[in-house]
Amino acid sequence: MAKNLRLKAARAAMDMSQQALAERVGVARQTINAIEMGEYNPTIRLCRAICRTLEKTLDELFGEETQ
Amino acid sequence: MMDRHNWFSRAFGKNGMDERQTYLSGRMYKHVAVYLSVLTLANGLLADSGVVWADGFMASLLILYAAYMAGVVEKAFQGIIDYGRKATKRLIALMSVAAVVMIAYSLRPGQGAGWLVEDGMLGASGCLLAMGIMMGAAAACMLARRRAELNRA
């Protein structure tokens, strides 16, 4: 699975650490790290919680990347 | 906020794991079943070829224990802290004390010669020593992982 750099960029744009984002969405920091590193495929529920927190759409953070 | 602490986990005083940790935890138990099967098969093959390394009950206990401890180590290295930071610290301390007591008791003086191996088989003290070492190793892995996490945070 490819790294999710869009999530990392959106988090950095909001000046949020992995820990802060994890606390906001109710998961462990390692889980956010795993999603960013492309090691874990989150459920739609978690994707939506992340999108709400980072004020982005699902497509912007988790949509298919177009070439 | 996601629902990590439902009524069931609150009622039974267990901290909730997130979805990834729940998945990995389930996978850990699946791996424990695989370790258990492999060790039981190996023990059976050894017994079939005439090698009895421990008394039946002790061998079963050690196999079960080894499989579970391997699972605990796997869980620690996957970063699953399902008891919260304080409780994990207490758990590591408890495991360390148990390991020291088991090792110290198995090495106690006055057991005479052959305390480790009796009649070509691992004796009770030898089994206790092995279990103590495994418990200590698991506690050390959990501590190492916890320290790495704290340094990273």
Backbone of each chain as ProteinMPNN parsed JSONL, in Angstrom:
{"seq_chain_A": "MAKNLRLKAARAAMDMSQQALAERVGVARQTINAIEMGEYNPTIRLCRAICRTLEKTLDELFGEETQ", "coords_chain_A": {"N_chain_A": [[0.844, -1.188, 0.0], [0.496, 2.249, -0.793], [2.134, 5.177, 0.579], [0.267, 7.54, 2.523], [0.479, 10.528, 1.729], [-1.066, 12.741, 1.45], [-2.713, 12.852, 3.638], [-0.843, 13.278, 5.627], [0.128, 15.777, 4.862], [-2.186, 17.332, 5.111], [-2.626, 17.149, 7.802], [-0.301, 18.352, 8.774], [-0.703, 20.872, 7.759], [-2.668, 21.809, 9.388], [-1.258, 22.11, 11.602], [-0.953, 19.969, 13.381], [-0.092, 17.311, 15.515], [0.667, 13.77, 15.178], [-0.197, 12.51, 17.442], [-2.045, 14.34, 18.487], [-4.019, 14.351, 16.494], [-4.756, 11.681, 16.639], [-5.866, 11.57, 19.204], [-8.053, 13.231, 18.831], [-9.629, 11.777, 17.038], [-9.975, 9.46, 18.36], [-8.248, 7.181, 18.363], [-5.215, 5.159, 18.601], [-1.912, 6.654, 18.571], [-0.154, 5.221, 17.0], [-1.788, 4.105, 15.132], [-2.57, 6.218, 13.456], [-0.074, 6.791, 12.441], [0.419, 4.371, 11.103], [-1.535, 4.519, 9.107], [-0.679, 6.734, 7.654], [1.743, 5.779, 6.762], [0.934, 3.899, 5.051], [0.469, 1.369, 5.92], [-1.787, 0.441, 7.025], [-5.186, -0.029, 6.32], [-7.744, 2.03, 6.819], [-11.068, 1.88, 8.35], [-14.214, 2.989, 6.943], [-15.51, 4.514, 8.77], [-13.5, 5.532, 10.45], [-12.047, 6.951, 8.541], [-13.895, 8.94, 7.906], [-14.062, 10.286, 10.348], [-11.478, 11.312, 10.527], [-11.451, 12.963, 8.299], [-13.418, 14.829, 9.008], [-12.156, 16.032, 11.198], [-9.862, 17.134, 10.03], [-10.984, 18.8, 8.269], [-11.492, 18.139, 5.559], [-12.456, 16.503, 2.461], [-13.548, 13.112, 1.874], [-12.613, 12.24, -0.56], [-10.502, 13.971, -1.027], [-8.613, 13.199, 0.871], [-8.561, 10.379, 0.906], [-9.213, 9.471, -1.575], [-8.861, 7.894, -4.87], [-5.719, 8.296, -6.385], [-5.173, 10.367, -9.155], [-3.45, 10.017, -12.243]], "CA_chain_A": [[0.0, 0.0, 0.0], [1.311, 3.465, -0.895], [2.043, 6.106, 1.715], [-0.771, 8.56, 2.355], [1.137, 11.814, 1.966], [-2.104, 13.787, 1.513], [-3.145, 12.921, 5.038], [0.262, 13.877, 6.375], [0.169, 17.196, 4.495], [-3.365, 17.99, 5.689], [-2.385, 17.213, 9.262], [0.74, 19.364, 8.989], [-1.289, 22.186, 7.44], [-3.453, 22.241, 10.556], [-0.279, 22.157, 12.694], [-1.41, 18.947, 14.311], [0.794, 16.144, 15.6], [-0.037, 12.487, 15.04], [-0.835, 12.257, 18.737], [-3.217, 15.221, 18.614], [-5.051, 13.84, 15.588], [-5.213, 10.397, 17.188], [-6.759, 11.842, 20.332], [-9.302, 13.823, 18.324], [-10.487, 10.781, 16.377], [-10.176, 8.339, 19.276], [-7.447, 5.983, 18.102], [-3.846, 5.264, 19.094], [-1.025, 7.391, 17.672], [0.437, 4.261, 16.05], [-2.763, 3.856, 14.058], [-2.426, 7.328, 12.511], [1.225, 6.563, 11.786], [0.265, 3.245, 10.171], [-2.323, 4.975, 7.946], [0.196, 7.615, 6.857], [2.807, 4.968, 6.142], [0.306, 2.963, 4.121], [0.535, 0.014, 6.483], [-3.111, 0.046, 7.515], [-6.306, 0.469, 5.543], [-8.757, 2.326, 7.843], [-12.482, 1.691, 8.019], [-14.854, 4.218, 6.46], [-15.87, 5.284, 9.968], [-12.307, 6.272, 10.869], [-11.757, 7.91, 7.457], [-14.815, 10.081, 8.05], [-13.668, 11.034, 11.556], [-10.251, 12.043, 10.18], [-11.841, 14.026, 7.362], [-14.12, 15.873, 9.783], [-11.171, 16.736, 12.032], [-8.933, 17.901, 9.183], [-11.82, 19.632, 7.39], [-11.258, 17.738, 4.158], [-13.433, 15.508, 2.016], [-13.002, 11.751, 1.755], [-11.883, 12.184, -1.827], [-9.237, 14.714, -0.905], [-7.638, 12.473, 1.699], [-8.473, 8.933, 0.676], [-9.639, 9.106, -2.931], [-7.848, 7.341, -5.776], [-4.869, 9.344, -6.967], [-5.193, 10.34, -10.626], [-2.098, 10.215, -12.799]], "C_chain_A": [[0.886, 1.247, 0.0], [1.122, 4.353, 0.339], [0.949, 7.13, 1.449], [-0.17, 9.92, 2.716], [0.132, 12.953, 2.064], [-2.601, 13.96, 2.944], [-2.088, 13.633, 5.879], [0.309, 15.39, 6.123], [-0.99, 17.956, 5.13], [-3.202, 18.153, 7.195], [-1.363, 18.304, 9.572], [0.191, 20.77, 8.738], [-2.11, 22.727, 8.609], [-2.589, 22.279, 11.812], [-0.647, 21.17, 13.814], [-0.418, 17.787, 14.334], [-0.028, 14.872, 15.397], [-0.818, 12.195, 16.315], [-2.128, 13.067, 18.874], [-4.359, 14.72, 17.733], [-5.65, 12.534, 16.129], [-6.199, 10.618, 18.329], [-8.108, 12.39, 19.861], [-10.227, 12.763, 17.708], [-10.659, 9.508, 17.207], [-9.465, 7.053, 18.911], [-6.047, 6.186, 18.689], [-2.979, 6.014, 18.072], [-0.436, 6.463, 16.595], [-0.492, 3.998, 14.871], [-2.679, 4.954, 13.007], [-1.124, 7.155, 11.727], [1.118, 5.458, 10.742], [-0.523, 3.658, 8.923], [-1.439, 5.833, 7.041], [1.287, 6.82, 6.123], [2.244, 3.954, 5.143], [0.331, 1.531, 4.611], [-0.828, -0.471, 6.976], [-4.192, 0.732, 6.689], [-7.473, 0.756, 6.501], [-10.182, 2.053, 7.375], [-13.055, 3.044, 7.584], [-15.2, 5.133, 7.639], [-14.681, 6.149, 10.427], [-11.919, 7.317, 9.821], [-12.612, 9.166, 7.62], [-14.442, 10.935, 9.253], [-12.425, 11.876, 11.268], [-10.59, 13.228, 9.266], [-12.53, 15.179, 8.089], [-13.113, 16.708, 10.572], [-10.269, 17.636, 11.18], [-9.66, 18.801, 8.171], [-11.51, 19.387, 5.911], [-12.349, 16.753, 3.756], [-12.738, 14.147, 1.943], [-12.135, 11.634, 0.501], [-10.509, 12.848, -1.733], [-8.178, 13.921, -0.137], [-7.458, 11.014, 1.301], [-8.886, 8.501, -0.729], [-8.483, 8.566, -3.767], [-7.026, 8.501, -6.356], [-4.907, 9.23, -8.487], [-3.8, 10.663, -11.146], [-2.008, 11.539, -13.548]], "O_chain_A": [[1.897, 1.3, 0.7], [0.108, 4.288, 1.033], [0.725, 7.538, 0.31], [-0.293, 10.395, 3.845], [0.408, 13.991, 2.666], [-2.872, 15.073, 3.395], [-2.4, 14.473, 6.724], [0.505, 16.178, 7.048], [-0.819, 19.071, 5.624], [-3.592, 19.166, 7.775], [-1.536, 19.081, 10.511], [0.567, 21.729, 9.413], [-2.23, 23.938, 8.795], [-3.086, 22.452, 12.925], [-0.647, 21.5, 15.0], [0.041, 17.337, 13.284], [-1.258, 14.899, 15.439], [-1.945, 11.701, 16.275], [-3.158, 12.556, 19.314], [-5.512, 14.668, 18.16], [-6.86, 12.314, 16.086], [-7.228, 9.948, 18.416], [-9.158, 12.061, 20.413], [-11.448, 12.841, 17.84], [-11.387, 8.595, 16.818], [-9.998, 5.962, 19.116], [-5.735, 7.257, 19.209], [-3.267, 6.011, 16.875], [-0.247, 6.861, 15.446], [-0.045, 3.709, 13.761], [-2.711, 4.673, 11.808], [-1.083, 7.347, 10.512], [1.65, 5.58, 9.638], [-0.223, 3.208, 7.817], [-1.448, 5.68, 5.82], [1.686, 7.163, 5.01], [2.996, 3.242, 4.476], [0.227, 0.591, 3.823], [-1.0, -1.645, 7.301], [-4.11, 1.926, 6.402], [-8.13, -0.181, 6.953], [-10.465, 2.002, 6.178], [-12.461, 4.094, 7.825], [-15.185, 6.358, 7.518], [-14.837, 7.327, 10.746], [-11.513, 8.428, 10.162], [-12.129, 10.291, 7.491], [-14.499, 12.163, 9.19], [-12.33, 13.02, 11.713], [-10.084, 14.336, 9.442], [-12.261, 16.35, 7.82], [-13.205, 17.935, 10.61], [-9.956, 18.761, 11.569], [-9.038, 19.464, 7.341], [-11.298, 20.32, 5.136], [-13.075, 16.234, 4.605], [-11.511, 14.053, 1.952], [-11.072, 11.012, 0.512], [-9.514, 12.365, -2.272], [-6.993, 13.973, -0.465], [-6.351, 10.478, 1.349], [-8.906, 7.309, -1.037], [-7.31, 8.743, -3.439], [-7.565, 9.532, -6.758], [-4.702, 8.152, -9.046], [-3.073, 11.471, -10.569], [-0.951, 11.876, -14.081]]}, "seq_chain_B": "MMDRHNWFSRAFGKNGMDERQTYLSGRMYKHVAVYLSVLTLANGLLADSGVVWADGFMASLLILYAAYMAGVVEKAFQGIIDYGRKATKRLIALMSVAAVVMIAYSLRPGQGAGWLVEDGMLGASGCLLAMGIMMGAAAACMLARRRAELNRA", "coords_chain_B": {"N_chain_B": [[-15.723, 12.081, 17.942], [-14.764, 8.77, 18.345], [-16.457, 5.732, 19.248], [-14.912, 4.289, 21.532], [-15.133, 3.39, 24.072], [-17.436, 1.521, 25.047], [-20.524, 0.46, 26.707], [-20.014, -2.114, 27.56], [-17.206, -2.434, 27.755], [-16.746, -0.475, 29.628], [-18.162, -1.451, 31.818], [-16.743, -3.751, 32.417], [-14.325, -2.765, 33.0], [-12.241, -2.521, 31.156], [-9.862, -1.078, 29.023], [-10.602, 0.372, 25.864], [-9.657, -0.866, 22.634], [-8.455, 0.504, 19.592], [-9.676, 0.298, 16.155], [-7.604, -0.76, 14.515], [-5.883, -1.88, 16.393], [-7.575, -3.796, 17.493], [-7.922, -5.469, 15.331], [-5.266, -6.314, 14.926], [-4.842, -7.555, 17.345], [-6.606, -9.688, 17.225], [-5.396, -11.039, 15.127], [-3.058, -11.722, 16.36], [-3.906, -13.684, 18.203], [-4.653, -15.604, 16.412], [-2.182, -16.231, 15.349], [-1.042, -17.265, 17.672], [-2.461, -19.622, 17.868], [-1.419, -20.92, 15.655], [1.315, -21.13, 16.378], [0.964, -22.778, 18.567], [-0.054, -25.09, 17.382], [2.117, -25.845, 15.763], [4.134, -26.275, 17.674], [2.937, -28.314, 19.179], [2.774, -30.299, 17.26], [5.493, -30.664, 16.721], [6.296, -31.613, 19.213], [4.84, -33.966, 19.308], [6.002, -35.369, 17.172], [8.584, -35.614, 18.138], [8.106, -37.186, 20.42], [7.159, -39.439, 19.164], [9.432, -40.315, 17.903], [10.802, -41.227, 20.02], [11.946, -39.388, 21.741], [11.589, -37.943, 24.714], [11.175, -35.028, 26.154], [10.159, -33.712, 28.321], [7.997, -34.246, 31.159], [4.646, -35.318, 30.478], [2.485, -33.534, 31.354], [3.933, -31.243, 32.098], [5.234, -30.693, 29.698], [3.078, -30.032, 28.053], [2.134, -27.78, 29.365], [4.344, -26.072, 29.093], [4.446, -25.794, 26.317], [2.006, -24.522, 25.766], [2.4, -22.189, 27.218], [4.722, -21.139, 25.997], [3.749, -20.586, 23.423], [1.816, -18.648, 23.993], [3.381, -16.643, 25.17], [4.989, -15.941, 23.019], [3.049, -14.764, 21.475], [2.43, -12.566, 23.11], [4.815, -11.124, 22.936], [4.809, -10.568, 20.208], [2.554, -8.949, 20.089], [3.404, -6.821, 21.659], [5.436, -5.728, 20.059], [3.984, -4.869, 17.932], [2.843, -2.652, 18.815], [0.548, -2.613, 20.415], [-1.176, -1.4, 22.95], [-3.218, -2.267, 25.16], [-4.086, -1.829, 27.695], [-3.777, 0.667, 28.661], [-1.443, 3.282, 29.604], [-0.51, 3.437, 32.345], [-1.474, 1.059, 33.491], [-0.182, -0.767, 31.878], [2.438, -0.358, 32.624], [2.318, -1.269, 35.258], [1.663, -3.907, 34.753], [3.958, -4.826, 33.435], [5.774, -4.577, 35.528], [4.692, -6.43, 37.32], [4.931, -8.791, 35.842], [7.719, -8.906, 35.665], [8.442, -9.24, 38.359], [7.213, -11.702, 38.844], [8.687, -13.286, 37.075], [11.258, -13.118, 38.195], [10.799, -14.301, 40.694], [10.032, -16.883, 39.894], [12.373, -17.765, 38.581], [14.256, -17.532, 40.639], [13.161, -19.314, 42.512], [13.309, -21.71, 41.121], [16.016, -22.011, 40.993], [16.769, -22.432, 43.543], [18.832, -23.369, 46.352], [19.861, -26.661, 47.521], [18.608, -28.656, 46.1], [19.923, -30.75, 45.173], [21.898, -32.907, 42.961], [21.194, -32.965, 39.452], [18.887, -31.416, 39.273], [17.873, -29.951, 37.238], [17.54, -31.62, 35.007], [15.799, -34.572, 35.118], [15.998, -37.988, 35.045], [16.566, -37.922, 32.29], [14.69, -36.18, 31.388], [13.21, -32.903, 31.34], [13.033, -31.486, 34.486], [10.724, -30.494, 37.176], [11.739, -28.126, 38.283], [13.367, -27.289, 36.217], [11.477, -26.782, 34.23], [10.077, -24.717, 35.423], [12.087, -22.838, 35.501], [12.464, -22.388, 32.759], [9.96, -21.294, 32.149], [10.035, -18.999, 33.706], [12.152, -17.624, 32.475], [11.033, -17.194, 29.95], [8.853, -15.57, 30.652], [10.244, -13.369, 31.701], [11.596, -12.534, 29.406], [9.459, -11.766, 27.798], [8.442, -9.655, 29.326], [10.636, -7.939, 29.177], [10.663, -7.335, 26.44], [8.209, -5.988, 26.233], [8.777, -3.805, 27.838], [10.898, -2.64, 26.426], [9.608, -1.901, 24.076], [7.761, -0.108, 25.113], [9.409, 1.907, 26.101], [10.575, 2.779, 23.732], [8.34, 3.84, 22.534], [7.7, 5.92, 24.32], [9.94, 7.543, 24.012], [9.563, 8.333, 21.463], [7.234, 9.732, 21.47]], "CA_chain_B": [[-15.045, 11.09, 18.801], [-15.273, 7.429, 18.055], [-16.937, 5.032, 20.431], [-13.938, 3.284, 21.957], [-15.479, 2.892, 25.396], [-18.868, 1.242, 25.1], [-20.974, 0.071, 28.044], [-19.436, -3.406, 27.932], [-15.833, -2.238, 28.206], [-16.78, 0.312, 30.87], [-18.658, -2.321, 32.886], [-15.73, -4.723, 32.784], [-13.109, -2.041, 33.363], [-11.148, -2.755, 30.202], [-9.729, 0.023, 28.078], [-10.911, -0.04, 24.494], [-8.621, -0.804, 21.608], [-9.032, 1.057, 18.375], [-9.97, -0.74, 15.152], [-6.377, -1.418, 14.064], [-5.399, -2.718, 17.491], [-8.484, -4.945, 17.608], [-7.593, -6.36, 14.209], [-3.957, -6.932, 15.175], [-4.982, -8.429, 18.499], [-7.22, -10.91, 16.708], [-4.393, -11.74, 14.322], [-2.1, -12.29, 17.308], [-4.449, -14.937, 18.735], [-4.597, -16.57, 15.303], [-0.784, -16.678, 15.304], [-0.815, -18.119, 18.847], [-3.006, -20.945, 17.504], [-0.46, -21.535, 14.728], [2.496, -21.527, 17.183], [0.549, -23.904, 19.403], [-0.156, -26.275, 16.518], [3.467, -26.239, 15.327], [4.844, -26.821, 18.833], [2.311, -29.596, 19.535], [3.19, -31.248, 16.222], [6.909, -30.961, 16.958], [6.348, -32.438, 20.419], [4.325, -35.275, 18.925], [7.01, -36.031, 16.336], [9.695, -35.974, 19.039], [7.643, -38.311, 21.249], [7.054, -40.591, 18.261], [10.784, -40.834, 17.627], [11.373, -41.709, 21.278], [12.56, -38.316, 22.537], [10.639, -37.315, 25.646], [11.997, -33.963, 26.76], [9.56, -33.314, 29.602], [6.811, -34.991, 31.567], [3.498, -34.927, 29.646], [1.779, -32.347, 31.833], [4.861, -30.107, 32.021], [5.47, -30.387, 28.28], [1.883, -29.34, 27.557], [2.116, -26.463, 29.997], [5.402, -25.258, 28.478], [4.052, -25.5, 24.924], [0.944, -23.508, 25.845], [3.037, -20.989, 27.749], [5.633, -20.59, 24.974], [2.928, -20.031, 22.337], [1.181, -17.417, 24.444], [4.426, -15.626, 25.37], [5.351, -15.473, 21.666], [1.96, -13.845, 21.109], [2.587, -11.332, 23.902], [5.949, -10.399, 22.344], [4.339, -10.07, 18.906], [1.622, -7.863, 20.388], [4.194, -5.675, 22.148], [6.169, -5.109, 18.955], [3.041, -4.245, 17.003], [2.391, -1.415, 19.435], [-0.803, -2.697, 20.962], [-1.198, -1.178, 24.393], [-4.66, -2.318, 25.396], [-4.434, -1.641, 29.107], [-3.455, 2.039, 29.05], [-0.021, 3.398, 29.959], [-0.238, 3.107, 33.748], [-1.739, -0.364, 33.727], [0.867, -1.528, 31.184], [3.628, -0.256, 33.483], [2.095, -2.18, 36.384], [1.688, -5.275, 34.233], [5.363, -5.155, 33.19], [6.387, -4.751, 36.852], [4.182, -7.691, 37.869], [5.544, -9.878, 35.067], [9.133, -8.968, 36.036], [8.524, -9.831, 39.702], [6.867, -13.128, 38.694], [9.82, -13.944, 36.41], [12.356, -13.212, 39.176], [10.406, -15.305, 41.708], [10.072, -18.216, 39.26], [13.767, -18.135, 38.329], [14.913, -17.7, 41.942], [12.661, -20.531, 43.149], [13.808, -22.88, 40.392], [17.464, -22.129, 41.221], [17.017, -22.475, 44.992], [19.803, -24.409, 46.716], [19.369, -27.821, 48.256], [17.816, -29.572, 45.253], [20.781, -31.871, 44.823], [22.332, -32.998, 41.564], [20.142, -33.32, 38.491], [17.655, -30.672, 39.527], [17.346, -29.421, 35.976], [17.117, -32.757, 34.178], [15.563, -35.781, 35.908], [15.761, -39.175, 34.194], [16.615, -37.539, 30.874], [13.594, -35.242, 31.06], [13.237, -31.633, 32.057], [12.323, -31.627, 35.755], [9.798, -29.413, 37.533], [12.512, -26.882, 38.44], [13.807, -26.894, 34.874], [10.31, -26.203, 33.547], [9.796, -23.431, 36.074], [13.152, -21.936, 35.04], [12.142, -22.029, 31.362], [8.796, -20.404, 32.164], [10.502, -17.726, 34.255], [12.951, -16.954, 31.433], [10.091, -16.721, 28.908], [8.097, -14.455, 31.227], [11.182, -12.245, 31.778], [11.86, -12.07, 28.038], [8.248, -11.058, 27.342], [8.397, -8.375, 30.055], [11.706, -7.089, 28.626], [10.2, -6.859, 25.121], [7.159, -4.992, 26.461], [9.439, -2.613, 28.375], [11.663, -2.029, 25.328], [8.651, -1.271, 23.18], [7.157, 1.029, 25.833], [10.43, 2.963, 26.138], [10.699, 3.312, 22.369], [7.136, 4.657, 22.312], [7.795, 7.136, 25.128], [10.974, 8.387, 23.409], [9.053, 8.82, 20.183], [6.098, 10.65, 21.714]], "C_chain_B": [[-15.626, 9.703, 18.54], [-15.59, 6.694, 19.357], [-15.975, 3.918, 20.828], [-14.354, 2.651, 23.272], [-16.987, 2.67, 25.47], [-19.228, 0.735, 26.497], [-20.308, -1.219, 28.518], [-18.024, -3.225, 28.496], [-15.783, -1.415, 29.497], [-17.175, -0.585, 32.043], [-17.572, -3.283, 33.348], [-14.36, -4.09, 33.004], [-11.956, -2.235, 32.407], [-11.071, -1.572, 29.242], [-9.975, -0.473, 26.666], [-9.698, 0.032, 23.59], [-9.258, -0.155, 20.395], [-9.137, -0.05, 17.329], [-8.723, -1.494, 14.688], [-5.835, -2.361, 15.144], [-6.268, -3.955, 17.675], [-8.161, -5.974, 16.533], [-6.276, -7.097, 14.484], [-4.011, -7.908, 16.345], [-5.596, -9.77, 18.075], [-6.223, -11.737, 15.919], [-3.353, -12.406, 15.227], [-2.605, -13.634, 17.838], [-4.463, -16.025, 17.655], [-3.168, -17.127, 15.205], [-0.461, -17.596, 16.486], [-1.319, -19.538, 18.547], [-2.045, -21.674, 16.567], [0.781, -22.002, 15.498], [2.182, -22.784, 17.984], [0.494, -25.191, 18.579], [1.225, -26.784, 16.134], [4.213, -26.893, 16.49], [4.275, -28.185, 19.237], [2.72, -30.676, 18.535], [4.638, -31.667, 16.433], [7.063, -31.878, 18.161], [5.89, -33.866, 20.109], [5.347, -36.06, 18.113], [8.194, -36.493, 17.181], [9.319, -37.201, 19.873], [7.584, -39.592, 20.422], [8.422, -41.201, 17.963], [11.519, -41.191, 18.913], [12.058, -40.655, 22.125], [11.492, -37.68, 23.414], [11.424, -36.282, 26.442], [11.436, -33.451, 28.077], [8.358, -34.201, 29.879], [5.587, -34.459, 30.811], [2.807, -33.643, 30.06], [2.654, -31.101, 31.676], [5.107, -29.689, 30.57], [4.291, -29.601, 27.711], [1.833, -27.913, 28.077], [3.138, -25.535, 29.328], [5.05, -24.866, 27.048], [3.005, -24.392, 24.899], [1.532, -22.155, 26.237], [3.91, -20.314, 26.686], [4.841, -19.93, 23.847], [2.325, -18.705, 22.763], [2.21, -16.297, 24.628], [4.9, -15.074, 24.016], [4.307, -14.476, 21.18], [2.08, -12.515, 21.832], [3.711, -10.473, 23.311], [5.527, -9.782, 21.009], [3.437, -8.844, 19.105], [2.378, -6.612, 20.833], [4.87, -4.962, 20.985], [5.254, -4.511, 17.889], [2.419, -2.992, 17.605], [0.97, -1.457, 19.944], [-0.717, -2.547, 22.475], [-2.672, -1.119, 24.76], [-5.044, -2.136, 26.854], [-4.214, -0.193, 29.549], [-2.031, 2.089, 29.565], [0.3, 2.962, 31.372], [-0.375, 1.618, 34.001], [-0.677, -1.221, 33.047], [2.143, -1.535, 32.021], [3.51, -1.236, 34.655], [2.192, -3.631, 35.937], [3.138, -5.727, 33.999], [6.068, -5.421, 34.523], [5.982, -6.101, 37.456], [4.82, -8.888, 37.166], [7.014, -10.044, 35.458], [9.3, -9.634, 37.398], [8.242, -11.336, 39.621], [8.032, -13.89, 38.078], [10.963, -14.151, 37.396], [12.039, -14.291, 40.21], [10.509, -16.718, 41.121], [11.51, -18.681, 39.057], [14.474, -18.417, 39.656], [14.469, -19.008, 42.604], [13.204, -21.779, 42.437], [15.303, -23.099, 40.63], [17.792, -22.274, 42.712], [17.99, -23.603, 45.339], [19.129, -25.59, 47.424], [18.527, -28.772, 47.426], [18.625, -30.787, 44.824], [21.139, -31.884, 43.352], [21.135, -33.358, 40.68], [18.841, -32.598, 38.721], [17.008, -30.189, 38.229], [16.765, -30.553, 35.108], [16.991, -33.992, 35.059], [15.226, -36.926, 34.966], [15.702, -38.818, 32.712], [15.51, -36.601, 30.444], [13.772, -33.969, 31.875], [12.41, -31.792, 33.338], [11.413, -30.436, 36.025], [10.542, -28.081, 37.657], [12.99, -26.357, 37.087], [12.678, -26.223, 34.099], [9.99, -24.828, 34.106], [10.831, -22.386, 35.624], [12.854, -21.453, 33.611], [10.975, -21.046, 31.318], [9.174, -19.023, 32.689], [11.284, -16.93, 33.221], [12.028, -16.389, 30.348], [9.298, -15.511, 29.398], [8.973, -13.197, 31.274], [11.44, -11.652, 30.4], [10.662, -11.272, 27.515], [8.143, -9.694, 28.017], [9.437, -7.411, 29.491], [11.29, -6.51, 27.267], [9.14, -5.776, 25.285], [7.764, -3.685, 26.954], [10.188, -1.872, 27.269], [10.733, -1.268, 24.4], [8.046, -0.012, 23.814], [8.138, 2.205, 25.856], [10.576, 3.614, 24.769], [9.529, 4.24, 22.063], [7.231, 5.98, 23.058], [8.83, 8.093, 24.54], [10.46, 9.054, 22.138], [7.982, 9.892, 20.373], [6.581, 12.079, 22.001]], "O_chain_B": [[-16.843, 9.516, 18.522], [-15.05, 7.009, 20.418], [-16.193, 2.75, 20.503], [-13.981, 1.515, 23.565], [-17.725, 3.551, 25.913], [-18.362, 0.596, 27.36], [-20.064, -1.403, 29.71], [-17.68, -3.768, 29.546], [-14.913, -1.615, 30.344], [-16.597, -0.494, 33.126], [-17.485, -3.599, 34.535], [-13.361, -4.789, 33.172], [-10.799, -2.123, 32.81], [-12.088, -1.121, 28.715], [-9.604, -1.593, 26.313], [-8.824, 0.882, 23.76], [-10.469, -0.255, 20.195], [-8.742, -1.19, 17.575], [-8.764, -2.708, 14.489], [-5.393, -3.474, 14.859], [-5.761, -5.036, 17.977], [-8.131, -7.178, 16.786], [-6.171, -8.311, 14.307], [-3.336, -8.937, 16.351], [-5.16, -10.836, 18.51], [-6.195, -12.964, 16.017], [-2.837, -13.482, 14.926], [-1.849, -14.602, 17.919], [-4.304, -17.21, 17.949], [-2.968, -18.325, 15.007], [0.282, -18.567, 16.347], [-0.685, -20.524, 18.923], [-1.872, -22.889, 16.665], [1.249, -23.124, 15.304], [2.986, -23.712, 18.077], [0.941, -26.247, 19.028], [1.488, -27.986, 16.168], [4.848, -27.934, 16.32], [5.022, -29.097, 19.592], [2.98, -31.819, 18.911], [4.981, -32.845, 16.341], [7.864, -32.812, 18.137], [6.474, -34.84, 20.584], [5.542, -37.257, 18.329], [8.735, -37.582, 16.989], [10.11, -38.134, 20.014], [7.908, -40.678, 20.903], [8.563, -42.412, 17.794], [12.726, -41.43, 18.894], [12.688, -40.987, 23.129], [10.608, -36.973, 22.929], [12.238, -36.628, 27.298], [12.152, -32.828, 28.861], [7.783, -34.814, 28.979], [5.51, -33.261, 30.535], [2.566, -32.765, 29.232], [2.205, -30.059, 31.198], [5.178, -28.502, 30.253], [4.477, -28.628, 26.981], [1.534, -26.971, 27.343], [2.845, -24.376, 29.034], [5.322, -23.745, 26.619], [3.102, -23.447, 24.117], [1.198, -21.122, 25.658], [3.856, -19.1, 26.494], [5.204, -18.854, 23.371], [2.319, -17.745, 21.992], [1.948, -15.144, 24.287], [5.177, -13.882, 23.89], [4.639, -13.47, 20.552], [1.859, -11.458, 21.24], [3.579, -9.254, 23.2], [5.843, -8.629, 20.717], [3.545, -7.848, 18.39], [2.043, -5.494, 20.441], [4.878, -3.732, 20.927], [5.702, -3.737, 17.043], [1.574, -2.348, 16.984], [0.262, -0.45, 19.909], [-0.252, -3.441, 23.183], [-3.301, -0.064, 24.685], [-6.215, -2.278, 27.207], [-4.449, 0.131, 30.714], [-1.464, 1.057, 29.927], [1.253, 2.215, 31.598], [0.477, 0.994, 34.633], [-0.304, -2.275, 33.563], [2.836, -2.547, 32.125], [4.464, -1.934, 34.998], [2.732, -4.478, 36.649], [3.503, -6.858, 34.32], [6.855, -6.361, 34.643], [6.807, -6.817, 38.022], [5.2, -9.87, 37.805], [7.507, -11.166, 35.572], [10.175, -10.48, 37.583], [8.936, -12.141, 40.242], [8.339, -15.006, 38.498], [11.568, -15.222, 37.436], [12.901, -15.097, 40.56], [11.012, -17.633, 41.773], [11.838, -19.837, 39.323], [15.195, -19.406, 39.788], [15.285, -19.724, 43.185], [13.518, -22.78, 43.081], [15.805, -24.214, 40.491], [18.961, -22.242, 43.096], [17.98, -24.659, 44.706], [17.981, -25.507, 47.859], [17.808, -29.606, 47.977], [18.108, -31.718, 44.206], [20.744, -31.001, 42.59], [20.181, -33.987, 41.138], [17.78, -33.127, 38.39], [15.79, -30.039, 38.13], [15.666, -30.449, 34.564], [17.966, -34.413, 35.681], [14.28, -36.84, 34.183], [14.878, -39.354, 31.971], [15.401, -36.262, 29.265], [14.391, -33.961, 32.939], [11.243, -32.18, 33.29], [11.333, -29.5, 35.23], [10.058, -27.043, 37.205], [13.015, -25.15, 36.844], [12.889, -25.23, 33.403], [9.674, -23.896, 33.366], [10.504, -21.221, 35.398], [12.979, -20.267, 33.304], [10.993, -20.085, 30.55], [8.699, -18.006, 32.186], [11.11, -15.718, 33.096], [12.21, -15.262, 29.887], [9.096, -14.548, 28.658], [8.52, -12.103, 30.937], [11.498, -10.434, 30.236], [10.829, -10.236, 26.872], [7.801, -8.7, 27.377], [9.17, -6.219, 29.34], [11.536, -5.338, 26.983], [9.157, -4.769, 24.576], [7.339, -2.601, 26.557], [10.129, -0.645, 27.178], [11.022, -0.145, 23.988], [7.847, 1.004, 23.149], [7.745, 3.354, 25.656], [10.685, 4.835, 24.656], [9.691, 5.28, 21.425], [6.893, 7.033, 22.518], [8.635, 9.309, 24.56], [10.854, 10.166, 21.785], [7.839, 10.814, 19.57], [5.764, 12.973, 22.227]]}, "name": "protein", "num_of_chains": 2, "seq": "MAKNLRLKAARAAMDMSQQALAERVGVARQTINAIEMGEYNPTIRLCRAICRTLEKTLDELFGEETQMMDRHNWFSRAFGKNGMDERQTYLSGRMYKHVAVYLSVLTLANGLLADSGVVWADGFMASLLILYAAYMAGVVEKAFQGIIDYGRKATKRLIALMSVAAVVMIAYSLRPGQGAGWLVEDGMLGASGCLLAMGIMMGAAAACMLARRRAELNRA"}
